[in-house]
Amino acid sequence: MLAAVAGRPLNFVYFGGGTPSFLSTQQLDGLVARLSATASWANAEEITFECEPGTLTDPLELPAGDYDDLGARAWVGDEPKDCYTRGNTTGCVRVHVPRPPERPQLAVDWETFVRAPRLLIKLKARNLPQRSAHSMTLRVFGIATDQPLRNLAEWSLAADADGVFDRRLSVVVGHAYTDVCVVASISTRTPTCPPPVERGTVWTQLAVPVS
């Protein structure tokens, strides 16, 4: 086998099987030295080093920012040239980093300078835990003493092309109610108020201002 590759430049080098990452730095240095003595791979287009996941336990601090993927380099010996340039011996990889799921953000306030109190609602949500969620239900309930909840308003909201919900809505409440309850959910199309604890549901209750 050595005779078949001796003297021939290598364009692609693959260290595979998962076991290379169990080797010590000294063992890896010896492996690289023996391979280099047999065939030149200084100008290889790609060098891949497969790692056993259980051996990669060092915590990494990810940089701040909004991203989907990170680049990483791995090498033996002196630090080589930048990734993705022809003629280096860098092992370069792209690592997908899933963004942590977020809960919908619900902000509610009153507009009181009008004759009848008007509820102002700001709803934002992105990277929701349910990736398949294409709509969100927003409901506003009026609460009065010794009376059942009354559904004052309801919207079925669609996300934009990037899967983000960003809406500003309002509803006139009036003085017939002591409180209002606002609930937004991607978990159910008919959320109650107060709802059961669900990651895809948020809610708030606040008193109606007295004129």
Secondary structure, DSSP 8 states (H G I E B T S, - for coil): -HHHHTT---SEEEE-SSGGGGS-HHHHHHHHHHHHHHS--TT-SEEEE---GGG--------SS--SEEEEEE-SSS--S-TT-TT---EEEEEE--------EEEEEEE-SSSS-EEEEEEEE-S-S-TT--EEEEEEEEE-TTS--EEEEEEEEE--TTS-EEEEEEEE--SS-SEEEEEEESS-SS--SS----TTEEEEEEE----
